């Protein structure tokens, strides 16, 4: 009997689970009529998502705590479905348990239970609750945890504009960058007292940023840009439009 492994359970649910391996089977399995967040097949059992990590860490604990010495049990985690008569004791599916360990990390409830078992009953700890990184060091490849998802909105159709902030006795509060796909002549000067809101063609950038990124552009299209410094905001905004307004043209990739 080891409290780091034992959990309270309904008798009929426990009987249905039996010696099944742990695996994802919601897509192909049967939903349990009492424990409705559990699914099962003839080989596998999938528990509720909220305790998948707890179960995985309990299995990791059993695998390292008991090695068959002095008549004790022995548990080996496998990546295949096992049978009740397997010797030494085997349980799958290791890859799934490692996934559950990552997607359902240690939470306050699990840690509270862990501390109670340690302080009030057994005097030993589950190292995989205290140090979740040990799982990958033992059963993984020793590399850092791989991200679970890929980035989104990956696109090369952007243009990044860089500049050096204006200097002088009166520095701008920000800059308005205006873009056109038809030429510099189609970029009109902003009007004092009328702020321009950000949209596909216009970007406001605070002083000190020195960079703006225009996204969602059409590849192989040349875009034209002008940058206007300004002071103030709202109906007090004052654009600098005299002198030599900086401009640049760039082809989107």
ABEGO torsion letter per residue (X at the ends): XBAAABBBBBAAAAAAAEABBBBBAAAABBBBAABAABBBBAABBBBBAAAAAAAAAAAAAAAAABAGBGGBBBBBBBABBBBAABOBBBBOBAAAAAAAAAABBBBAAAAAAAAAAAAAAAGBBBAAAABAAAAAAAABAGBBBBBABBBBGBBABBBBBBBBBBBEABBBABBBBBBBAAEAAABBBBBBGBBBBBBAABBBBBBGAGBBBBBGBBBGBBBBBBBBBBBEBEAABBBBABEBBBBBBBBBX
